[in-house]
Amino acid sequence: MSEQKQQNKMGVMPIPKLLITMSLPMILSMLVQALYNVVDSIFVAKLNEAALTAVSLAFPVQNLMIAIAVGTGVGINALLSRYLGEHRFDNANDVARNGIFISIISGLVFTVIGVSGAGTFFRAQTSDPEIIRYGTQYMQIVTFFAIAIFMQIAGERLMQSTGKTFYNMVTQGLGAIINIILDPILIFGLFGLPRLEVAGAAIATVIGQIVAVSLSLYLNCKKNTEININMRHFRPCGKTIKAIYEIGVPSIIMQSIGSFMTFGMNNILLMFSSTAAAVFGVYFKLQSFVFMPIFGLNNGLIPIIAYNYGAKEPKRITQVIRLSIYIATGIMLVGLVLFQTIPATFMAMFDASDHMMEIGVPALRIISLSFLFAGYSIICSSVYQALGNGVYSLIVSAARQLFIILPAAYIFGKLFGLRMVWWAFPLAEIISVILCTILLRKIYIHTVKPLME
């Protein structure tokens, strides 16, 4: 087994083939995830616009859970991959076990906060009783089973750390397919089951997550032979948990900023109408088809960089960064073309009224201009995380979402009206590209270049 570990493909396989091998299964599974996110909202939209708005307003909470789970996973992934690259296998096992532990604790915390605070969260945003009722039901169900999403993401990161991303495609894909199948059945009460409406969408989501995490744990125990996650006699290790969070906390904060930005943007848009907030929710669902493949690419990129950093292979690091930027930019250009040419078709998928169409079509065209720059920035942020400098990612994310998008959207909206609000997104991405380039050059000089000496 020692020889097998020393020949880990992340250290020997040609970079183009390695990146495709590592990323393609994750890209496919992420696309399936994006599909079920869109299908979820399409079915909910068939109830009424209030139901769609409620799910849109709940998105920041769901996104916050994912942010903390993914950020923790970044710490697990980067640290575990680095230890494998250094052939410190006992340390790698310790990271895996402590990562599972803190994921369970995080899920339980969200259960308590989400179930008890759902009503207050929605009443703080709107006085519409129907939106509050739908939203509270949805949020209480998804947070009651929060441990499922935390454990699912932790299990996926363990697979990614050892290069076994194919199994993640299987677990994510199965969970998403189950969700898609159950959505109409539970929302509309098909096959003799009760009509649960928005609550049915939430139940379909958590059932999919539970199936996915169950399969992920099984595969990690049976197929992921490079690490051992046996929790028998396990004791939490403060030093290991600290090391995970030293890498992961900047990513957690960075990803969580997105939740606060969405919450803030929803409140800016609610100054105009609940329809505007629903349009923003629709945009987030649709843009996931463009961004999810980039995130899948990142999931393959991070362990490759971390492993080769531990193995002191700077040429492989620079090669995979360059290739990832080219691929991400290409994907974003495809998304831009689609959003510019068929925005009305996208809006029609959500049973958009004439008023919603009037707001949504120009919104999609304007926001999608940011795609020109976003792919590059996303890859740069992943490079910072993989090389253990998540603070750079945090700086870029905070600058983009808190200090540019929200203030610009508020000012544009107050001075020029709703249509100008959407221009905050392209503006933020242009500034983000400049900042990312400065930081990428800095991390190359101080972290990657010394490996060549």
C-alpha positions, 0 to 999 in steps of 0.5 A, spaced: 500 500 500 505 504 501 508 504 494 501 505 491 500 511 495 507 514 493 505 513 486 498 517 487 496 520 480 496 527 482 504 527 482 505 523 476 500 523 471 500 529 465 497 535 468 491 536 462 489 528 463 490 529 470 485 535 471 480 532 466 480 526 470 479 529 477 475 535 474 470 532 469 466 527 474 465 533 479 463 538 473 458 532 471 455 532 478 455 539 479 451 540 473 446 535 475 446 539 482 444 545 478 439 541 474 435 539 481 436 546 483 433 549 477 427 544 477 426 545 484 424 552 483 420 551 476 416 546 480 415 551 486 414 557 481 408 553 478 404 554 485 405 561 485 410 567 485 409 567 493 412 560 493 418 562 488 419 568 492 419 564 499 424 559 496 429 565 493 429 569 500 431 562 504 437 561 499 441 565 503 440 560 509 442 554 505 448 558 502 450 559 508 450 552 510 453 550 504 459 555 505 461 553 512 461 546 509 465 547 503 469 552 507 471 546 512 472 541 506 477 546 503 481 546 509 480 538 510 482 537 502 488 542 502 491 539 508 489 532 507 492 532 500 498 536 502 500 530 508 499 525 502 504 529 498 509 529 504 507 521 505 505 523 512 499 518 512 497 518 519 497 525 519 492 525 513 488 520 517 487 524 523 485 530 518 479 525 515 477 523 522 477 530 525 474 533 519 468 528 520 467 530 527 467 538 526 462 537 520 457 533 525 457 538 530 456 544 525 450 540 522 447 540 529 448 547 530 444 549 524 439 545 526 438 548 533 438 555 530 434 554 523 428 551 526 428 556 532 429 562 528 426 561 521 419 565 522 424 571 525 428 570 519 422 571 514 418 576 518 425 581 518 424 581 510 417 581 508 410 582 511 407 578 506 403 572 510 404 567 505 411 568 503 412 568 511 408 561 511 412 558 505 419 560 507 418 558 514 416 551 512 421 550 507 427 553 512 425 549 518 425 542 514 432 543 510 435 546 517 432 540 521 436 535 517 442 540 516 447 534 518 446 531 511 449 536 507 455 537 512 456 530 512 455 529 504 460 535 503 465 532 508 465 525 504 466 528 498 472 532 500 475 526 502 474 523 496 477 529 492 483 529 497 485 522 494 483 523 487 477 519 487 472 524 484 468 519 480 465 516 486 463 523 488 459 524 481 455 517 483 453 520 490 452 527 488 448 525 481 444 519 485 442 524 490 440 530 485 436 525 481 432 522 487 430 530 489 428 531 482 424 525 482 421 526 488 419 534 487 413 533 483 410 527 487 411 531 494 409 538 491 403 536 488 401 530 491 402 525 486 400 517 486 396 518 492 401 522 497 398 528 500 400 535 497 405 538 501 407 544 496 413 548 498 414 543 504 414 538 499 420 541 495 424 541 502 423 534 504 425 532 497 431 536 498 433 533 504 431 525 502 436 526 496 442 529 501 441 523 506 441 518 500 448 521 498 451 522 504 449 514 506 453 512 499 458 517 500 460 514 507 460 507 504 464 509 499 469 512 503 470 506 508 470 501 502 473 504 496 478 510 499 483 506 501 489 511 502 485 514 508 482 510 514 476 514 517 474 509 522 472 513 528 472 507 533 476 510 539 476 517 536 478 523 540 478 530 537 484 533 536 485 541 537 491 541 534 488 538 527 482 542 528 485 548 528 490 546 522 483 545 518 480 551 520 486 555 519 486 554 512 478 553 512 476 559 516 478 564 510 474 560 505 468 559 510 468 567 511 469 568 503 463 563 502 459 566 507 459 573 504 455 570 499 450 569 503 450 576 506 450 579 499 444 575 497 440 577 503 442 584 502 441 584 495 434 581 497 432 587 501 434 592 496 430 589 491 424 588 496 424 596 496 422 595 489 417 589 489 417 582 491 417 580 484 424 583 483 427 579 489 424 573 485 427 575 479 434 575 483 432 568 485 431 565 478 438 568 476 441 565 482 438 558 480 440 559 472 447 562 473 449 555 477 449 552 470 455 556 468 458 557 475 457 549 477 462 547 472 467 552 474 466 549 481 467 542 479 473 544 476 476 547 482 474 541 486 479 537 481 484 543 481 485 544 489 488 537 491 492 537 485 496 544 487 496 542 494 499 535 493 504 538 488 506 543 493 507 538 498 511 534 493 515 541 491 513 540 484 512 548 482 512 546 474 506 542 475 503 547 479 503 553 474 501 548 468 495 546 472 493 554 474 494 556 467 490 550 464 484 551 469 484 559 467 483 557 460 477 552 461 474 556 466 474 562 461 471 558 455 465 555 460 464 563 462 463 565 454 458 560 453 454 562 459 455 569 456 452 567 449 446 564 452 444 569 457 445 574 452 441 571 446 435 567 450 433 570 457 426 570 455 426 563 454 430 562 461 424 566 464 419 562 461 421 556 464 419 559 471 412 561 469 414 568 469 408 573 468 409 579 464 411 584 469 416 578 472 419 578 464 419 585 464 424 585 470 428 579 468 430 579 461 434 585 462 437 583 469 439 577 466 443 580 460 446 585 464 448 581 470 451 576 465 456 581 462 460 579 469 461 572 466 467 575 462 471 576 468 468 571 473 472 565 471 479 568 472 477 570 479 474 564 481 480 560 479 485 565 482 481 564 489 482 556 489 489 557 487 490 561 494 486 556 498 490 550 495 497 554 497 494 555 504 493 562 503 485 563 504 486 570 506 487 572 499 480 569 497 477 572 503 480 579 501 477 578 494 470 576 496 469 581 501 471 587 496 467 584 491 460 582 494 460 587 501 464 593 499 462 593 491 456 590 489 451 592 495 453 599 496 453 600 488 446 596 488 443 601 493 446 607 490 444 605 483 437 603 485 436 610 489 439 614 484 437 611 477 431 605 479 431 598 479 434 597 472 441 600 474 441 595 480 444 589 476 450 593 473 453 592 480 455 585 478 459 587 472 462 593 476 464 588 481 467 583 477 472 588 473 475 590 480 475 583 482 480 581 476 485 587 477 485 585 485 486 577 483 492 579 478 495 583 483 495 577 489 496 571 484 503 575 482 504 576 489 503 568 491 507 566 485 513 570 487 513 568 495 510 561 495 511 557 488 517 560 485 521 559 491 520 551 490 524 552 483 530 554 487 
